[in-house]
Amino acid sequence: MQQIPHYIDGTRVTEAERFGPVFDPATGRQEKEVPLASPSRVDEAVAAAEAALPGWRSASLAKRAAVFYRVRQLLTERTSELAAILTGEHGKVLSDAEGEIARGLENIEFATGLGHMLKGERSEQVSSGVDVHSIRQPVGVVACITPFNFPAMVPLWMIGSAIACGNTVLLKPSEKDPSSSVFIAEIFSEAGLPDGVLNVVHGDREAVESILDHPGVKAVSFVGSTPIAKTIYSRAAANGKRVQALGGAKNHMVVLPDADLDMAADAAISAAYGSAGERCMAISVIVAVGGIADDLVEAVRSRMGSLRIGPGTDPRSEMGPLISAEHRDRVASYVTGAPAEGATVVVDGTQQQFDSDGFFLGVSLVDHVKPGMKVYDDEIFGPVLSVVRVETYADAVRLVNENQYGNGVAIFTRDGGAARQFEVEAEAGMVGVNVPIPVPVGTYSFGGWKNSLFGDTHMYGPDSIRFYTRGKVVTTRWPDPSTSRIDLGFPQVD
């Protein structure tokens, strides 16, 4: 059985008391095992990061940038190799895996501009003979806890900015598909990153709790479900750490009566079923406004039968399996339980048969869904698309805003005025206008509102620089005997 190593202080480490299985979702077979870190292993990784911190923090911005330019080159050259790792452990098709890597590389490209991003400000002569300037300094050892659905992109979201800002990192990837994080860490080492700056520790709840309680960890970045994000945020913050924790989503796609029907249907299919719906930005609810509902449901239904579901390694496959048998069965339960709640199952993907023991599930479409139904209220995280019918634009906005999640939302319309109004009124962190998955480019930041985000800053882009650094203001006066005097009053500007 192949063992996936920890990567600590530039060395592969496989010794452990406990191991977890890593499956190939396309076959259902366990292909590898991953060591699950004990608290002592977490201590070892934090110690390595602490030891590397002074040297990396003092490294010139030019030297840091050079590492990122080299990382970008190496990851670009080895994209197919990393994509194969993603497909083998997550199940997504190779083209989707390559797209994930490309979006992750945007954050590496953003990090190459660290010389500009870390610039402070300076004001001369704010008072007689007094100047003031501000600087940004690293927070220290940063922990990055990443999800299974984007095992390359989300780590690159976090570690890019964290390392660029002069921090050292402990990366704890999902134990379901952990190999890509080790691959990325070794790419950074090959690019010239000093040992101990980026460490990878695998594990389950025990490892996470050790990270949250460890006094050496100064900041925590997390992406996962809302219940776990709340726990991460509360526990880490209680221990005095800076925290950003991205939670779940229920992304709505509002389709107005004037929308291009074919464009909307194509977008709904792509955004709902890509990567088997295991995306935090997947469209899971169509909000059909007015008379477009029947035609839109039929347009989506007519397209679903042509989707090719199969192993991610097959170039003909458009959608692969889900991450595990347990998750597949949980997703299926929402479809089979929908009729009892009053919804109509238009296409039942749970009935599709596959010649494989892999974790495959067909795509489903559920109509006449309403708030209060489990199929609407819960984050399903699978290839299930619901349709909620409303009469007016105002009803659609109310539905979006009353939902507990606020990650992303989209509107499809030809009406520029309606689109602009929706941009203002929609309570979500990311809005798409005729764009079903409005994931910002790397020069902007990613994050939601409401129960989709716990913390004050979004992820990657400009917000990440603020999160991974602390501001410091320096007020300076140089000796001038003619102005020196004793004054016990509060300093005033003169």
Steps between C-alpha positions, in 0.01 A plus 500: 500500500648834393548739791454874456757681716486804720746763381677665793811716485570386146477128585244231424369337819276190498518366855166510682290308749187540287437502127198596290391349168523690172273368225484529125138623471470365146562140608397509865829334596743617764821586318702676772513575869581824676656544845274681747703741708512482877537817710874429522524497119320833487747631760787388277359681197432821695852487644643472147291796388606706802867423437470604135308820574786742582694413187201514266364817655835671442530375140485787253181555305698440183608155621146412602364609163762291321371189677147569379607558141675163511199330662277630224737365236527157663126461558428605143748243368360225724129578479415166341683314777317687776167467316541122492550501878183706546296271279632185665403611851208740450344354186446818298568475128847596380388815319333621819812419700713698257256792529531487880877521474476794259282692745740417782788635294324838491575527871865414447511772235338743745763410760783594261385861545583493871737793462204719410248341737714543810567868447408721792418871514696806611396849600763769544478783753171394664617719787805722528796273429285185524445240227270196508520182296323163501631153424356148467671215686434121495285352777726196551411132460179459299283187483309426179223237525366415156202300361480193278323662205791717381814324625735718293325832450399577859847422643644734237244765603634493853868419489578741216415817689603361840853417385533815288426708809793339686310244708576130535223247444354178632268359232242240609324371187195275491594145589275382213732629223824619659771422243475824305602707805823301533561541127454877530726523806777318316455734203556794734814332635628442149433867427732602782269541801704427814422188703241553770321791333229270358413184693222250423337301779216258433236409749143499620324674786783427745751683285267794441429543869874493571550777245219713642637471853871534417649823640754513219232538231404866464240487220266240349347488151225246437259395225229240567143453617320761710474295822873429497584857397308628804692263726834592345427871535379478860779278628786674322375847591459394863869406492593848380561412136409695192240295305334492160262205459301456181187289542227348286287634219165477327562698185192628317473579130216745436361480148277788392236461225711700252808279538649309207346159565770289335779695667335462840439127456856434386635701792282317751616160376865603505489664842285238672665179381863595437731309735192297602363807678782485756580869473422764760408726207279245322151617407262287705178704460342651190256777590265513204313832487158524343405320182846374408486210748345225285717570197813528715438171680445326168814657351709376792338154498560455127872562542558266793474173309802580284741541793771236506579375850803280547857473628685828505784345303269434203521806271137442399377545858345835591430412864672257731403327826440650841771493766371204703226240521361663815478839334339352188231333708434816701457703181266237355279515811402859420363392163316193625353699789386799294155369390394449861571869560279603207765551232497345152797292386531577129821300448601239758874443480489244780350251253789517256710183493876486458730211407736580782541475875599867502311772681293610202161669510286630218387861472162599646251784443236575762216747426244680720747527786423736787680628810448264790572192288829324579589501132490880515624578851807274514827530315485180293843528331416265218343486152151606608339812352182641654251738340307753708223685318419861595273763344712814504853637516428624853401147603828367361711753690308427820563125458874554447535735793303287745720198439755437775786481249647784302796364309412572137194587293432561132236672291422432136332784314532738206385792714796710614291689752377180665854363507635815665218497756572135577870574546405753768223301671631142503646404838792286388874546481531423128248591229490385139311675221443236232797323663387193696816444707631848589834393649716814496834506323808488721535879522166520685396314815275196551246472778135503595265659750276370776564133590746464214777693674623528858760770545566849370690437178444311178755263349785561253546829318528829691312374808756223546782751534313669783430166665854362484665821621469733798509875459748712688519881509830674578517864610847658467669815625875555476691696769465877483627671819305816423165318530579263788301565820306321775125492428269266695196588290352265238695536172342755267565570138670832446 
